[in-house]
């Protein structure tokens, strides 16, 4: 099987696994979902998540037999703990599984006898991500190595206003393409084409900024600073700031739309910021956004696709396009320096190559108030200011 065929087989397995998990959890009696139940991936777990993980592992075992490569499931991406599935071989497929992103929305936020606090917006999801067959060791893996991913929403709406499922795999030329997996026909998914931050929603998640085990100094203050700056739509902020527990479900519901027919059905959200993001959420999100025309980087401006998994967590910015990324990056930098001056120094977002830079310059000419200017324009501005003095 060639790369594209293997990637499509991985995506099909991920979609099938997500649907099976969704069906099993909706059929599970409410009173049983939060019962303690250890699993192969977590020593302390609840029954809902344990059942979902068991289904996910079975799906990966079947995938290994189908494609003829062993599957190495990441258990702890920071420490490199893996669960090897299938027959050992020189080349392997590395896989990431987030069986339930948003477990409390299924199992409940606390329980008492006869009561389960699980009534909510239903925003949870299951996610799979895969590399191509490779002989790379864990310490060499980057986000860019994951070329296939599938995310399935736990509660897709009856009337479709956003995709309920999304998959991404490379085409024959190796370019990532993101598709809507909901219906029988293939429909491409795209991020927003908006070019003005003030005319777009922005998602901001600061939940992990208060995680005592993994947060870094200044993360909690950074989340507050980001909200303060983003919510002011009259001073360089977004139209509004959104929040949703369950990052992958939020990604599906807020960042993807369709471009079919004469009228495009575009998402209102143009950026997705998470402080101290969980790696199990970042791994599928990066290729999905890239295949839809988006761009992902950390809060220092470094592209996420080049980042090693072994480097651990980081704060992430997923933008619908580079124009929005360039508008948001200075705001993120100001908030970061305000929250932790010693940790964040003044930086510039890496510029694309000459061809991409020229195209971006042409694209941005009609945009009022864009902070992006090419180097030639910067030199001309300095010369004019010098003459006025």
NUVEXRO-29373 format. One record per residue (C-alpha): residue number from 1; x, y, z negated. Coordinates in steps of 0.2 Angstrom, whole numbers, padded with zeros to 4 digits, m for minus. Each point is the difference from the previous one (the first is absolute). Layout:
! NUVEXRO-29373
<node seq="NUM" x="X" y="Y" z="Z"/>
...
END
This chain:
! NUVEXRO-29373
<node seq="1" x="0000" y="0000" z="0000"/>
<node seq="2" x="0006" y="0017" z="0004"/>
<node seq="3" x="0001" y="0015" z="m0012"/>
<node seq="4" x="m0017" y="0007" z="0005"/>
<node seq="5" x="m0009" y="m0017" z="m0001"/>
<node seq="6" x="0008" y="m0004" z="m0017"/>
<node seq="7" x="m0006" y="0017" z="m0007"/>
<node seq="8" x="m0017" y="m0002" z="0007"/>
<node seq="9" x="m0001" y="m0017" z="m0008"/>
<node seq="10" x="0005" y="0008" z="m0017"/>
<node seq="11" x="m0013" y="0014" z="0002"/>
<node seq="12" x="m0014" y="m0013" z="0004"/>
<node seq="13" x="0005" y="m0010" z="m0016"/>
<node seq="14" x="0000" y="0016" z="m0010"/>
<node seq="15" x="m0017" y="0005" z="0006"/>
<node seq="16" x="m0007" y="m0017" z="m0003"/>
<node seq="17" x="0008" y="m0001" z="m0017"/>
<node seq="18" x="m0007" y="0017" z="m0005"/>
<node seq="19" x="m0018" y="m0005" z="0006"/>
<node seq="20" x="0001" y="m0016" z="m0010"/>
<node seq="21" x="0006" y="0010" z="m0016"/>
<node seq="22" x="m0014" y="0012" z="0002"/>
<node seq="23" x="m0013" y="m0014" z="0002"/>
<node seq="24" x="0006" y="m0010" z="m0015"/>
<node seq="25" x="0000" y="0015" z="m0011"/>
<node seq="26" x="m0017" y="0006" z="0004"/>
<node seq="27" x="m0006" y="m0018" z="m0003"/>
<node seq="28" x="0009" y="m0001" z="m0017"/>
<node seq="29" x="m0012" y="0003" z="m0015"/>
<node seq="30" x="0003" y="0017" z="m0008"/>
<node seq="31" x="0003" y="m0008" z="m0017"/>
<node seq="32" x="0015" y="m0011" z="0006"/>
<node seq="33" x="0010" y="0014" z="0009"/>
<node seq="34" x="0009" y="0007" z="m0015"/>
<node seq="35" x="0004" y="m0017" z="m0009"/>
<node seq="36" x="0019" y="m0002" z="m0003"/>
<node seq="37" x="0007" y="m0012" z="0013"/>
<node seq="38" x="0019" y="m0002" z="0004"/>
<node seq="39" x="0005" y="m0001" z="0018"/>
<node seq="40" x="0015" y="m0005" z="0010"/>
<node seq="41" x="0005" y="0018" z="0003"/>
<node seq="42" x="m0005" y="0007" z="m0017"/>
<node seq="43" x="0002" y="m0007" z="m0018"/>
<node seq="44" x="m0014" y="0011" z="m0006"/>
<node seq="45" x="m0015" y="0002" z="0011"/>
<node seq="46" x="m0018" y="0000" z="0002"/>
<node seq="47" x="m0011" y="m0013" z="0009"/>
<node seq="48" x="m0005" y="0011" z="0014"/>
<node seq="49" x="0018" y="0005" z="0005"/>
<node seq="50" x="0006" y="m0018" z="m0003"/>
<node seq="51" x="m0013" y="m0007" z="0012"/>
<node seq="52" x="0004" y="0013" z="0013"/>
<node seq="53" x="0019" y="m0004" z="m0002"/>
<node seq="54" x="m0003" y="m0018" z="0002"/>
<node seq="55" x="m0010" y="0003" z="0016"/>
<node seq="56" x="0014" y="0011" z="0007"/>
<node seq="57" x="0013" y="m0013" z="m0004"/>
<node seq="58" x="m0010" y="m0013" z="0009"/>
<node seq="59" x="m0002" y="0011" z="0015"/>
<node seq="60" x="0019" y="0003" z="0001"/>
<node seq="61" x="0004" y="m0019" z="m0001"/>
<node seq="62" x="m0012" y="m0003" z="0015"/>
<node seq="63" x="0009" y="0014" z="0009"/>
<node seq="64" x="0017" y="m0007" z="m0003"/>
<node seq="65" x="m0006" y="m0017" z="0008"/>
<node seq="66" x="m0008" y="0009" z="0015"/>
<node seq="67" x="0015" y="0011" z="0005"/>
<node seq="68" x="0014" y="m0012" z="m0005"/>
<node seq="69" x="0009" y="0011" z="m0012"/>
<node seq="70" x="0001" y="0000" z="m0019"/>
<node seq="71" x="m0008" y="0015" z="m0009"/>
<node seq="72" x="0009" y="0008" z="m0015"/>
<node seq="73" x="m0014" y="0009" z="m0010"/>
<node seq="74" x="0007" y="0015" z="m0010"/>
<node seq="75" x="m0005" y="m0002" z="m0018"/>
<node seq="76" x="0011" y="0014" z="m0007"/>
<node seq="77" x="0007" y="0012" z="0014"/>
<node seq="78" x="0011" y="0008" z="m0012"/>
<node seq="79" x="0009" y="m0015" z="m0008"/>
<node seq="80" x="m0002" y="m0010" z="0016"/>
<node seq="81" x="m0010" y="m0014" z="m0007"/>
<node seq="82" x="m0009" y="m0010" z="0014"/>
<node seq="83" x="m0011" y="m0015" z="0002"/>
<node seq="84" x="0006" y="m0011" z="0014"/>
<node seq="85" x="m0014" y="m0008" z="0011"/>
<node seq="86" x="0002" y="m0013" z="0014"/>
<node seq="87" x="0016" y="m0009" z="0005"/>
<node seq="88" x="0016" y="0009" z="m0002"/>
<node seq="89" x="0009" y="0006" z="0015"/>
<node seq="90" x="0013" y="0012" z="0006"/>
<node seq="91" x="m0013" y="0014" z="0005"/>
<node seq="92" x="m0014" y="0004" z="m0011"/>
<node seq="93" x="m0015" y="0012" z="m0001"/>
<node seq="94" x="0000" y="0011" z="m0015"/>
<node seq="95" x="m0018" y="0004" z="m0006"/>
<node seq="96" x="m0008" y="0012" z="m0012"/>
<node seq="97" x="m0017" y="m0004" z="m0008"/>
<node seq="98" x="m0011" y="0012" z="m0010"/>
<node seq="99" x="m0014" y="m0012" z="m0003"/>
<node seq="100" x="m0011" y="0014" z="m0009"/>
<node seq="101" x="0005" y="0018" z="0000"/>
<node seq="102" x="m0012" y="0007" z="m0013"/>
<node seq="103" x="m0003" y="m0015" z="m0011"/>
<node seq="104" x="m0010" y="0009" z="m0013"/>
<node seq="105" x="m0013" y="0004" z="0013"/>
<node seq="106" x="m0003" y="m0018" z="0002"/>
<node seq="107" x="0004" y="m0007" z="m0018"/>
<node seq="108" x="m0006" y="0015" z="m0009"/>
<node seq="109" x="0008" y="0014" z="m0011"/>
<node seq="110" x="m0002" y="m0009" z="m0017"/>
<node seq="111" x="m0013" y="m0013" z="m0004"/>
<node seq="112" x="m0011" y="m0004" z="m0015"/>
<node seq="113" x="m0012" y="m0015" z="m0003"/>
<node seq="114" x="m0013" y="0002" z="0013"/>
<node seq="115" x="0007" y="0016" z="0008"/>
<node seq="116" x="0013" y="0003" z="0014"/>
<node seq="117" x="0004" y="0018" z="0005"/>
<node seq="118" x="0002" y="m0004" z="0019"/>
<node seq="119" x="m0013" y="0011" z="0008"/>
<node seq="120" x="0010" y="0012" z="0011"/>
<node seq="121" x="0003" y="0006" z="0017"/>
<node seq="122" x="0006" y="m0017" z="0005"/>
<node seq="123" x="0016" y="0007" z="0008"/>
<node seq="124" x="0012" y="m0015" z="m0001"/>
<node seq="125" x="0010" y="m0009" z="0013"/>
<node seq="126" x="0011" y="m0015" z="0004"/>
<node seq="127" x="0016" y="0002" z="0010"/>
<node seq="128" x="0013" y="m0011" z="0009"/>
<node seq="129" x="0016" y="0006" z="0008"/>
<node seq="130" x="0013" y="m0010" z="0010"/>
<node seq="131" x="0017" y="0001" z="0008"/>
<node seq="132" x="0005" y="m0008" z="0016"/>
<node seq="133" x="0010" y="m0016" z="m0002"/>
<node seq="134" x="0017" y="0005" z="m0006"/>
<node seq="135" x="0015" y="m0006" z="m0009"/>
<node seq="136" x="0002" y="0016" z="m0011"/>
<node seq="137" x="0002" y="m0002" z="m0018"/>
<node seq="138" x="m0011" y="0009" z="m0012"/>
<node seq="139" x="0013" y="0014" z="m0004"/>
<node seq="140" x="0000" y="0005" z="0018"/>
<node seq="141" x="m0018" y="0001" z="0003"/>
<node seq="142" x="m0008" y="0018" z="0004"/>
<node seq="143" x="m0017" y="0006" z="0002"/>
<node seq="144" x="0003" y="0000" z="0019"/>
<node seq="145" x="0002" y="m0019" z="0000"/>
<node seq="146" x="m0018" y="m0002" z="m0004"/>
<node seq="147" x="m0008" y="0000" z="0018"/>
<node seq="148" x="m0017" y="m0008" z="m0004"/>
<node seq="149" x="m0013" y="0004" z="m0013"/>
<node seq="150" x="m0018" y="m0002" z="m0004"/>
<node seq="151" x="m0011" y="0009" z="m0012"/>
<node seq="152" x="m0018" y="m0006" z="m0004"/>
<node seq="153" x="m0012" y="0012" z="m0010"/>
<node seq="154" x="m0010" y="m0009" z="m0013"/>
<node seq="155" x="m0016" y="0009" z="0003"/>
<node seq="156" x="m0001" y="0006" z="0018"/>
<node seq="157" x="m0015" y="0011" z="0003"/>
<node seq="158" x="m0016" y="m0005" z="0010"/>
<node seq="159" x="0001" y="0016" z="0011"/>
<node seq="160" x="0018" y="0001" z="0005"/>
<node seq="161" x="0008" y="0017" z="m0003"/>
<node seq="162" x="0018" y="m0007" z="m0003"/>
<node seq="163" x="0008" y="m0017" z="0005"/>
<node seq="164" x="m0004" y="m0014" z="m0012"/>
<node seq="165" x="0016" y="m0009" z="0006"/>
<node seq="166" x="0016" y="0005" z="0008"/>
<node seq="167" x="0014" y="m0010" z="0007"/>
<node seq="168" x="0017" y="0005" z="0008"/>
<node seq="169" x="0012" y="m0009" z="0011"/>
<node seq="170" x="0013" y="0004" z="0014"/>
<node seq="171" x="m0004" y="0000" z="0018"/>
<node seq="172" x="0011" y="m0008" z="0014"/>
<node seq="173" x="0011" y="0015" z="m0001"/>
<node seq="174" x="0002" y="m0001" z="m0019"/>
<node seq="175" x="m0011" y="0015" z="m0004"/>
<node seq="176" x="m0012" y="m0001" z="m0015"/>
<node seq="177" x="m0018" y="0001" z="0004"/>
<node seq="178" x="m0014" y="0001" z="m0013"/>
<node seq="179" x="m0017" y="m0008" z="0004"/>
<node seq="180" x="m0017" y="m0001" z="m0008"/>
<node seq="181" x="m0003" y="m0018" z="m0005"/>
<node seq="182" x="m0018" y="0002" z="m0005"/>
<node seq="183" x="m0009" y="m0004" z="0016"/>
<node seq="184" x="0002" y="m0013" z="0013"/>
<node seq="185" x="0008" y="0012" z="0013"/>
<node seq="186" x="0017" y="0008" z="m0003"/>
<node seq="187" x="m0001" y="0019" z="m0004"/>
<node seq="188" x="0016" y="0010" z="m0003"/>
<node seq="189" x="0001" y="0010" z="m0015"/>
<node seq="190" x="0008" y="0018" z="m0001"/>
<node seq="191" x="0004" y="0012" z="m0014"/>
<node seq="192" x="m0006" y="0018" z="0001"/>
<node seq="193" x="0006" y="0012" z="0013"/>
<node seq="194" x="m0003" y="0015" z="m0011"/>
<node seq="195" x="0014" y="0013" z="0000"/>
<node seq="196" x="m0005" y="0011" z="m0014"/>
<node seq="197" x="0001" y="m0006" z="m0018"/>
<node seq="198" x="m0014" y="0012" z="m0006"/>
<node seq="199" x="m0012" y="m0009" z="0012"/>
<node seq="200" x="0003" y="m0017" z="m0007"/>
<node seq="201" x="m0002" y="m0010" z="m0016"/>
<node seq="202" x="0015" y="m0007" z="m0009"/>
<node seq="203" x="0000" y="m0015" z="m0011"/>
<node seq="204" x="0010" y="0001" z="m0016"/>
<node seq="205" x="0003" y="m0014" z="m0012"/>
<node seq="206" x="0009" y="0003" z="m0017"/>
<node seq="207" x="m0006" y="m0016" z="m0009"/>
<node seq="208" x="0017" y="m0008" z="0001"/>
<node seq="209" x="0009" y="0016" z="m0006"/>
<node seq="210" x="m0006" y="m0005" z="m0017"/>
<node seq="211" x="0006" y="m0018" z="0001"/>
<node seq="212" x="0011" y="m0001" z="m0015"/>
<node seq="213" x="0010" y="m0015" z="0007"/>
<node seq="214" x="0005" y="0007" z="0017"/>
<node seq="215" x="m0003" y="0019" z="0000"/>
<node seq="216" x="0015" y="0012" z="0001"/>
<node seq="217" x="0003" y="0016" z="m0010"/>
<node seq="218" x="m0011" y="0014" z="0007"/>
<node seq="219" x="m0012" y="m0011" z="0009"/>
<node seq="220" x="m0015" y="0005" z="m0011"/>
<node seq="221" x="0004" y="0018" z="0002"/>
<node seq="222" x="0002" y="m0002" z="0019"/>
<node seq="223" x="m0017" y="m0008" z="0002"/>
<node seq="224" x="m0008" y="0016" z="m0008"/>
<node seq="225" x="0011" y="0012" z="0010"/>
<node seq="226" x="m0005" y="m0009" z="0016"/>
<node seq="227" x="m0018" y="0002" z="m0004"/>
<node seq="228" x="0001" y="0018" z="m0005"/>
<node seq="229" x="0008" y="0005" z="0017"/>
<node seq="230" x="m0010" y="m0012" z="0011"/>
<node seq="231" x="m0017" y="0005" z="m0007"/>
<node seq="232" x="0003" y="0019" z="0005"/>
<node seq="233" x="m0006" y="0000" z="0018"/>
<node seq="234" x="0003" y="0019" z="0001"/>
<node seq="235" x="0019" y="m0002" z="m0004"/>
<node seq="236" x="0007" y="m0013" z="0011"/>
<node seq="237" x="m0010" y="m0015" z="m0008"/>
<node seq="238" x="m0013" y="m0012" z="0007"/>
<node seq="239" x="m0018" y="0002" z="0003"/>
<node seq="240" x="m0003" y="m0011" z="m0015"/>
<node seq="241" x="0009" y="m0014" z="m0010"/>
<node seq="242" x="m0007" y="m0017" z="m0001"/>
<node seq="243" x="0003" y="m0014" z="m0013"/>
<node seq="244" x="m0005" y="m0018" z="0001"/>
<node seq="245" x="0006" y="m0015" z="m0012"/>
<node seq="246" x="0006" y="m0014" z="0012"/>
<node seq="247" x="0013" y="0008" z="0012"/>
<node seq="248" x="m0002" y="m0013" z="0015"/>
<node seq="249" x="m0019" y="0002" z="0000"/>
<node seq="250" x="0002" y="0019" z="0000"/>
<node seq="251" x="0012" y="m0001" z="0014"/>
<node seq="252" x="m0012" y="m0010" z="0011"/>
<node seq="253" x="m0015" y="0012" z="m0005"/>
<node seq="254" x="0010" y="0017" z="0002"/>
<node seq="255" x="0014" y="m0002" z="0013"/>
<node seq="256" x="m0007" y="m0009" z="0015"/>
<node seq="257" x="m0012" y="0004" z="0014"/>
<node seq="258" x="m0004" y="m0004" z="0018"/>
<node seq="259" x="0004" y="0009" z="0017"/>
<node seq="260" x="m0013" y="m0007" z="0011"/>
<node seq="261" x="m0011" y="0009" z="0013"/>
<node seq="262" x="m0001" y="0019" z="0002"/>
<node seq="263" x="m0002" y="0003" z="m0018"/>
<node seq="264" x="0013" y="m0006" z="m0013"/>
<node seq="265" x="m0005" y="m0006" z="m0017"/>
<node seq="266" x="0015" y="0006" z="m0010"/>
<node seq="267" x="0003" y="m0002" z="m0019"/>
<node seq="268" x="m0001" y="0016" z="m0010"/>
<node seq="269" x="0015" y="m0005" z="m0011"/>
<node seq="270" x="0017" y="0005" z="0008"/>
<node seq="271" x="0012" y="m0005" z="m0014"/>
<node seq="272" x="0002" y="m0013" z="m0014"/>
<node seq="273" x="0011" y="0004" z="m0015"/>
<node seq="274" x="0004" y="m0012" z="m0014"/>
<node seq="275" x="0012" y="0003" z="m0014"/>
<node seq="276" x="0010" y="m0015" z="m0005"/>
<node seq="277" x="m0009" y="m0011" z="0012"/>
<node seq="278" x="m0001" y="m0019" z="m0002"/>
<node seq="279" x="0011" y="m0010" z="0013"/>
<node seq="280" x="m0015" y="m0012" z="0003"/>
<node seq="281" x="m0010" y="0015" z="0007"/>
<node seq="282" x="0014" y="0008" z="0009"/>
<node seq="283" x="0006" y="m0015" z="0010"/>
<node seq="284" x="m0016" y="m0002" z="0010"/>
<node seq="285" x="m0004" y="0019" z="0001"/>
<node seq="286" x="0016" y="0005" z="0009"/>
<node seq="287" x="m0003" y="m0011" z="0016"/>
<node seq="288" x="m0019" y="0003" z="0000"/>
<node seq="289" x="0003" y="0019" z="0000"/>
<node seq="290" x="0014" y="m0001" z="0013"/>
<node seq="291" x="m0011" y="m0010" z="0012"/>
<node seq="292" x="m0013" y="0013" z="m0002"/>
<node seq="293" x="0012" y="0015" z="0004"/>
<node seq="294" x="0003" y="0004" z="m0018"/>
<node seq="295" x="0017" y="0004" z="m0008"/>
<node seq="296" x="0006" y="m0006" z="m0018"/>
<node seq="297" x="0014" y="0007" z="m0010"/>
<node seq="298" x="0005" y="0002" z="m0019"/>
<node seq="299" x="m0001" y="0016" z="m0009"/>
<node seq="300" x="0018" y="0004" z="0005"/>
<node seq="301" x="m0004" y="0000" z="0018"/>
<node seq="302" x="0008" y="m0017" z="0004"/>
<node seq="303" x="m0010" y="m0012" z="0012"/>
<node seq="304" x="m0007" y="m0014" z="m0010"/>
<node seq="305" x="0003" y="m0013" z="0014"/>
<node seq="306" x="0018" y="0001" z="m0003"/>
<node seq="307" x="m0001" y="m0002" z="m0019"/>
<node seq="308" x="0006" y="m0017" z="m0008"/>
<node seq="309" x="m0014" y="m0010" z="m0009"/>
<node seq="310" x="0014" y="m0003" z="m0014"/>
<node seq="311" x="0000" y="0019" z="m0003"/>
<node seq="312" x="m0016" y="m0002" z="m0009"/>
<node seq="313" x="m0015" y="0012" z="m0002"/>
<node seq="314" x="0000" y="0018" z="0007"/>
<node seq="315" x="m0013" y="0014" z="0002"/>
<node seq="316" x="m0007" y="m0001" z="0018"/>
<node seq="317" x="m0007" y="0012" z="0012"/>
<node seq="318" x="m0010" y="m0008" z="0015"/>
<node seq="319" x="m0005" y="0014" z="0012"/>
<node seq="320" x="m0012" y="m0002" z="0015"/>
<node seq="321" x="0014" y="0008" z="0012"/>
<node seq="322" x="0017" y="0009" z="m0002"/>
<node seq="323" x="m0009" y="0017" z="0001"/>
<node seq="324" x="m0009" y="m0003" z="m0016"/>
<node seq="325" x="0015" y="m0008" z="m0007"/>
<node seq="326" x="0010" y="0016" z="0003"/>
<node seq="327" x="m0013" y="0011" z="m0008"/>
<node seq="328" x="m0001" y="m0011" z="m0015"/>
<node seq="329" x="0018" y="m0003" z="m0003"/>
<node seq="330" x="0004" y="0017" z="m0006"/>
<node seq="331" x="m0015" y="0000" z="m0012"/>
<node seq="332" x="0006" y="m0017" z="m0007"/>
<node seq="333" x="0018" y="0006" z="m0002"/>
<node seq="334" x="m0006" y="0016" z="m0010"/>
<node seq="335" x="m0011" y="m0011" z="m0011"/>
<node seq="336" x="0014" y="m0012" z="m0003"/>
<node seq="337" x="0013" y="0013" z="m0004"/>
<node seq="338" x="m0012" y="0008" z="m0012"/>
<node seq="339" x="m0004" y="m0017" z="m0009"/>
<node seq="340" x="0018" y="m0006" z="0000"/>
<node seq="341" x="0014" y="0013" z="0006"/>
<node seq="342" x="0014" y="m0012" z="m0004"/>
<node seq="343" x="m0007" y="m0015" z="0010"/>
<node seq="344" x="m0006" y="0009" z="0015"/>
<node seq="345" x="0011" y="0013" z="0009"/>
<node seq="346" x="m0005" y="0010" z="0015"/>
<node seq="347" x="0000" y="m0010" z="0016"/>
<node seq="348" x="m0005" y="0001" z="0018"/>
<node seq="349" x="m0011" y="m0013" z="0008"/>
<node seq="350" x="0010" y="m0010" z="0013"/>
<node seq="351" x="m0003" y="0006" z="0017"/>
<node seq="352" x="m0004" y="m0011" z="0015"/>
<node seq="353" x="0011" y="m0002" z="0015"/>
<node seq="354" x="0002" y="0014" z="0013"/>
<node seq="355" x="m0014" y="m0007" z="0011"/>
<node seq="356" x="m0012" y="m0002" z="m0014"/>
<node seq="357" x="0004" y="0017" z="m0007"/>
<node seq="358" x="m0003" y="0008" z="0017"/>
<node seq="359" x="m0017" y="m0009" z="0001"/>
<node seq="360" x="m0004" y="0005" z="m0018"/>
<node seq="361" x="0004" y="0018" z="0004"/>
<node seq="362" x="m0012" y="0001" z="0015"/>
<node seq="363" x="m0013" y="m0009" z="m0010"/>
<node seq="364" x="0001" y="0013" z="m0015"/>
<node seq="365" x="0000" y="0016" z="0011"/>
<node seq="366" x="m0019" y="0003" z="m0002"/>
<node seq="367" x="0000" y="m0004" z="m0019"/>
<node seq="368" x="m0001" y="0015" z="m0011"/>
<node seq="369" x="0011" y="0000" z="m0015"/>
<node seq="370" x="0010" y="m0016" z="0003"/>
<node seq="371" x="0016" y="0000" z="m0010"/>
<node seq="372" x="0009" y="m0010" z="0014"/>
<node seq="373" x="0011" y="0010" z="0011"/>
<node seq="374" x="0014" y="m0006" z="0011"/>
<node seq="375" x="0018" y="0005" z="m0003"/>
<node seq="376" x="0001" y="0013" z="0015"/>
<node seq="377" x="m0015" y="0009" z="m0007"/>
<node seq="378" x="0008" y="0001" z="m0017"/>
<node seq="379" x="0016" y="0008" z="0007"/>
<node seq="380" x="m0011" y="0012" z="0010"/>
<node seq="381" x="m0009" y="0005" z="m0016"/>
<node seq="382" x="0016" y="0003" z="m0010"/>
<node seq="383" x="0007" y="0011" z="0015"/>
<node seq="384" x="m0016" y="0010" z="0000"/>
<node seq="385" x="0001" y="0003" z="m0019"/>
<node seq="386" x="0018" y="0004" z="0001"/>
<node seq="387" x="m0004" y="0014" z="0013"/>
<node seq="388" x="m0014" y="0007" z="m0011"/>
<node seq="389" x="0012" y="0002" z="m0015"/>
END
